[in-house]
Amino acid sequence: MTMVEDMEEGLLRRTPIIGEMILEAEQKAEQKGQKQGREEAIAELLGRLFARRVGRRPTTEEERAIVERARALGPGEVEDALLDLDGDALIRWLAEPARRS
């Protein structure tokens, strides 16, 4: 499981924009010096990607759904959805029950 997660994270890091955003999120988390800080920074990163696609910040419920999907499905599927789905499709995707991959 850890090896797969490391592979997925490596793929994300090699995507120029995503890699930079992950690095920025990790730096913010490191400055806070705690795991909760890292999770907050990652949630902020995902929220910014959502905002670029939909044109607004995610609601609290949408943000929670994004983070839960990242934990349940892995970062690769969430990245695909945030970058590939149009705004309406992304909102529908978040409203559906998450399917484990």
ZASE-146468 format. One line per field, with one value per atom (N, C-alpha, C): residue in three letters; chain; atom name; y negated, x, z negated. Coordinates in steps of 0.02 Angstrom, whole numbers, plus 32768, in hexadecimal, padded with zeros to 4 digits. Last residue first. Layout:
<sites>
code <- c(Ala ...)
unit <- c(A ...)
site <- c(CA ...)
y <- c(Y ...)
x <- c(X ...)
z <- c(Z ...)
</sites>
This chain:
<sites>
code <- c(Ser Ser Ser Arg Arg Arg Arg Arg Arg Ala Ala Ala Pro Pro Pro Glu Glu Glu Ala Ala Ala Leu Leu Leu Trp Trp Trp Arg Arg Arg Ile Ile Ile Leu Leu Leu Ala Ala Ala Asp Asp Asp Gly Gly Gly Asp Asp Asp Leu Leu Leu Asp Asp Asp Leu Leu Leu Leu Leu Leu Ala Ala Ala Asp Asp Asp Glu Glu Glu Val Val Val Glu Glu Glu Gly Gly Gly Pro Pro Pro Gly Gly Gly Leu Leu Leu Ala Ala Ala Arg Arg Arg Ala Ala Ala Arg Arg Arg Glu Glu Glu Val Val Val Ile Ile Ile Ala Ala Ala Arg Arg Arg Glu Glu Glu Glu Glu Glu Glu Glu Glu Thr Thr Thr Thr Thr Thr Pro Pro Pro Arg Arg Arg Arg Arg Arg Gly Gly Gly Val Val Val Arg Arg Arg Arg Arg Arg Ala Ala Ala Phe Phe Phe Leu Leu Leu Arg Arg Arg Gly Gly Gly Leu Leu Leu Leu Leu Leu Glu Glu Glu Ala Ala Ala Ile Ile Ile Ala Ala Ala Glu Glu Glu Glu Glu Glu Arg Arg Arg Gly Gly Gly Gln Gln Gln Lys Lys Lys Gln Gln Gln Gly Gly Gly Lys Lys Lys Gln Gln Gln Glu Glu Glu Ala Ala Ala Lys Lys Lys Gln Gln Gln Glu Glu Glu Ala Ala Ala Glu Glu Glu Leu Leu Leu Ile Ile Ile Met Met Met Glu Glu Glu Gly Gly Gly Ile Ile Ile Ile Ile Ile Pro Pro Pro Thr Thr Thr Arg Arg Arg Arg Arg Arg Leu Leu Leu Leu Leu Leu Gly Gly Gly Glu Glu Glu Glu Glu Glu Met Met Met Asp Asp Asp Glu Glu Glu Val Val Val Met Met Met Thr Thr Thr Met Met Met)
unit <- c(A A A A A A A A A A A A A A A A A A A A A A A A A A A A A A A A A A A A A A A A A A A A A A A A A A A A A A A A A A A A A A A A A A A A A A A A A A A A A A A A A A A A A A A A A A A A A A A A A A A A A A A A A A A A A A A A A A A A A A A A A A A A A A A A A A A A A A A A A A A A A A A A A A A A A A A A A A A A A A A A A A A A A A A A A A A A A A A A A A A A A A A A A A A A A A A A A A A A A A A A A A A A A A A A A A A A A A A A A A A A A A A A A A A A A A A A A A A A A A A A A A A A A A A A A A A A A A A A A A A A A A A A A A A A A A A A A A A A A A A A A A A A A A A A A A A A A A A A A A A A A A A)
site <- c(N CA C N CA C N CA C N CA C N CA C N CA C N CA C N CA C N CA C N CA C N CA C N CA C N CA C N CA C N CA C N CA C N CA C N CA C N CA C N CA C N CA C N CA C N CA C N CA C N CA C N CA C N CA C N CA C N CA C N CA C N CA C N CA C N CA C N CA C N CA C N CA C N CA C N CA C N CA C N CA C N CA C N CA C N CA C N CA C N CA C N CA C N CA C N CA C N CA C N CA C N CA C N CA C N CA C N CA C N CA C N CA C N CA C N CA C N CA C N CA C N CA C N CA C N CA C N CA C N CA C N CA C N CA C N CA C N CA C N CA C N CA C N CA C N CA C N CA C N CA C N CA C N CA C N CA C N CA C N CA C N CA C N CA C N CA C N CA C N CA C N CA C N CA C N CA C N CA C N CA C N CA C N CA C N CA C N CA C N CA C N CA C N CA C N CA C N CA C N CA C N CA C)
y <- c(7F8A 7FA8 7FE4 7F6D 7F7E 7F9F 7EE9 7F30 7F3C 7E77 7E89 7ED5 7E40 7E67 7E7B 7D9A 7DE2 7E05 7D19 7D2A 7D75 7D16 7D0F 7D23 7D1E 7D53 7D52 7CA3 7CE2 7D1B 7C4F 7C49 7C88 7C79 7C80 7C7D 7C54 7C9B 7CA7 7BC7 7BEB 7C35 7BB0 7B9D 7BC3 7C43 7BFD 7BEF 7CA7 7C9D 7C53 7C9D 7CB2 7CA3 7C75 7C58 7C65 7CBA 7C72 7C51 7D3F 7D1E 7CD2 7D56 7D5C 7D36 7D45 7D18 7D1A 7DB3 7D70 7D3D 7E1C 7E14 7DCE 7E03 7E05 7DFA 7E0D 7DCB 7DCC 7E7C 7E6D 7E2C 7E99 7EAE 7EA4 7E6C 7EAC 7EC5 7DF0 7E26 7E6A 7DAD 7DB4 7DEC 7DAE 7DD4 7DDE 7D57 7D9D 7DC8 7CE0 7CFE 7D47 7CCD 7CD1 7CF5 7CC4 7CFA 7D04 7C4E 7C8C 7CC8 7BF4 7BFD 7C3E 7C01 7C14 7C20 7BCD 7C11 7C2B 7B4A 7B76 7BBF 7B29 7B22 7B50 7AED 7B22 7B11 7A50 7A7B 7AB2 7A4E 7A37 7A67 7A8A 7A41 7A25 7B0E 7AFC 7AB0 7B11 7B35 7B1B 7AC3 7AB5 7AD6 7B02 7ABE 7AAC 7B7C 7B7C 7B36 7B4C 7B6E 7B6F 7B1A 7AEC 7B0B 7B90 7B5C 7B2A 7BCF 7BED 7BBA 7B72 7B80 7B9C 7B81 7B40 7B48 7C05 7BF3 7BAF 7BF6 7C1F 7C0E 7BA7 7B8D 7BB4 7C00 7BC0 7BA2 7C64 7C73 7C33 7C1C 7C38 7C47 7BFD 7BC7 7BE0 7C7C 7C57 7C1E 7C96 7CBC 7C98 7C05 7C38 7C59 7B8E 7BC1 7BF7 7B1F 7B29 7B61 7B34 7AF8 7AFF 7BA7 7BAB 7B6E 7B73 7BA3 7BA8 7B23 7B04 7B32 7B87 7B53 7B30 7BD0 7BF0 7BBC 7B70 7B88 7BA9 7B65 7B2A 7B40 7BE7 7BCD 7B91 7BE7 7C15 7BFD 7B86 7B79 7BA8 7BC3 7B84 7B76 7C33 7C3B 7BFC 7BF4 7C19 7C22 7BBF 7B93 7BB5 7C3A 7BFA 7BCF 7CD6 7CAA 7C63 7D15 7D0B 7CE1 7D23 7CF5 7CE6 7D88 7D44 7D11 7DF3 7DDE 7D97 7DFB 7DEC 7DD4 7E23 7DE1 7DCC 7EA2 7E70 7E2A 7EDF 7ED9 7EA3 7ED8 7EB5 7EAC 7F2B 7EE5 7EBC 7FA3 7F87 7F3D 7FB4 7FAE 7F8F 7FC0 7F87 7F7D 803B 8000 7FC1)
x <- c(7DD8 7DF8 7E21 7D35 7D7C 7D99 7CD0 7CDC 7D27 7C6A 7CAE 7CB2 7BCD 7BF2 7C37 7BCA 7BBF 7BE5 7BF8 7BB9 7BAA 7C6A 7C72 7C31 7C2F 7C5D 7C65 7BEC 7BC5 7BF0 7C5C 7C2C 7C02 7C93 7CB9 7C8B 7C30 7C3F 7C66 7C39 7BFB 7C07 7CC3 7CA9 7C6B 7D09 7CF4 7CD2 7D97 7D4F 7D3E 7E26 7E06 7DBB 7E55 7E72 7E4A 7E0A 7E13 7E2E 7E16 7DD5 7DDD 7EA1 7E80 7E3D 7EB0 7ED2 7EB0 7E66 7E50 7E70 7EB5 7E70 7E55 7F2F 7F2C 7EE6 7F1E 7F26 7F20 7E9B 7EE0 7EE4 7E21 7E2F 7E78 7E22 7E03 7E1A 7E66 7E79 7E60 7E21 7E6A 7E82 7DA1 7DAF 7DFA 7DB4 7DA1 7DAE 7DD0 7E02 7DF3 7D54 7D93 7DC8 7CFA 7CF3 7D34 7D27 7D29 7D26 7D06 7D4B 7D55 7C7B 7CA1 7CEA 7C5F 7C4C 7C72 7C8D 7CAA 7C9C 7C9C 7C7A 7C9E 7D2B 7CFC 7CDA 7D2B 7D47 7D14 7D0E 7D00 7D22 7D26 7D1F 7D0C 7D44 7CFE 7CF3 7DD1 7DA5 7D5D 7E05 7E19 7DEA 7DCD 7DB9 7DCC 7E13 7DCA 7DB5 7E93 7E87 7E3C 7E79 7E8E 7E84 7E5B 7E28 7E39 7ED5 7E9E 7E66 7F1B 7F31 7EF8 7ED2 7ED5 7EE9 7EF0 7EAA 7EA7 7F79 7F63 7F1A 7F72 7F93 7F7E 7F33 7F13 7F31 7F94 7F51 7F2D 7FFA 8005 7FC2 7FC1 7FD4 7FDE 7FB7 7F79 7F88 803F 8019 7FDA 80A9 807D 8055 80ED 810E 80E1 80D8 80AB 80C5 813A 813D 8110 8109 8147 814E 809A 8090 80CE 80D9 80AC 80A2 811D 8143 8118 80B2 80DE 8107 807E 8055 8080 80EB 80D4 80AB 80EB 8126 8112 806F 807C 80B7 8087 8053 805C 80EA 80F8 80C6 80A1 80DD 80EF 803F 802C 8067 8090 8066 8054 80DA 80F8 80CC 80D8 80AD 80BF 8123 8142 8116 80CD 8105 8126 8078 805E 8096 80D0 80B1 8097 80EB 8121 8106 8070 8089 80C1 806B 803A 8052 80D7 80D7 80A8 80AB 80E8 80EC 803A 8031 806F 807D 804E 8044 80C4 80E8 80BC 805E 808A 80AF 802A 8000 802C)
z <- c(8110 814A 8137 80CE 80C3 8100 80F4 8101 80F6 809C 80B3 80BC 80D8 80A7 80C4 8121 8125 80EC 8113 80F3 80F4 8162 8119 80F4 81E0 81C9 817D 81E7 81E6 81CB 81EA 81B3 81AD 8264 8226 81EA 82BF 82B6 8276 82B2 82A0 8294 82DE 829D 8287 832F 832F 82EC 8302 8305 8309 82F7 8335 8339 8279 82B6 82F5 821C 8214 8253 824C 8249 8246 8240 8280 8280 81B4 81E3 8227 818A 8178 81A6 81BC 81D4 81C4 8175 81BE 81D9 80EA 8108 8154 80B4 80C6 80EC 807F 80C4 80D9 7FF8 800B 804F 7FF6 7FC7 7FE0 8059 805E 8030 8023 8060 8069 7FB7 7FAB 7FE7 7FFD 7FD1 7FC3 803F 8065 803B 7FD4 8005 802D 7F98 7F72 7FA2 7FFE 7FE9 7FC4 7FFC 8038 8027 7F7C 7F8D 7FCA 7F89 7F56 7F66 803A 7FFA 7FC8 8095 8081 8040 80ED 80B8 80A8 81A0 815B 812B 8216 8216 81D3 8231 8228 8229 8243 8271 826E 81DD 8222 8254 816E 817E 81C6 816E 8177 818F 8151 8190 81A1 80D1 8106 814B 808D 8093 80CA 8090 80B4 80BE 803B 8080 80AA 7FC4 7FE5 802E 7FA7 7FB3 7FD7 7F90 7FC8 7FDA 7F1C 7F57 7F96 7EC4 7ED5 7F15 7EBD 7ED8 7EEC 7E80 7EC2 7EE3 7E04 7E30 7E78 7DCE 7DDE 7E0D 7DB7 7DEA 7DFE 7DA7 7D8D 7DC4 7DCC 7DA5 7D88 7E14 7DDB 7DAE 7E72 7E49 7E0C 7EAD 7E88 7E59 7EEF 7EB9 7E8D 7F4D 7F1C 7EE1 7F92 7F70 7F3C 7FC7 7F96 7F70 801F 7FE8 7FB2 8077 8052 8015 80AB 8087 805C 80E9 80B2 8089 814B 8119 80DD 8196 8175 813D 81C4 819C 8175 8212 81D6 81A8 8279 8250 820E 82A8 8294 8266 826A 8290 827B 820C 824D 827B 81A0 8199 81DD 81CE 81C5 81C2 81CD 820B 8206 8143 8173 81B5 8113 8100 812F 814C 815F 814E 8109 8152 8169 8083 8096 80E2 808D 807C 808F 80A9 80DA 80CD 8032 8071 80A7 7FD5 7FD1 8013 8000 8000 8000)
</sites>
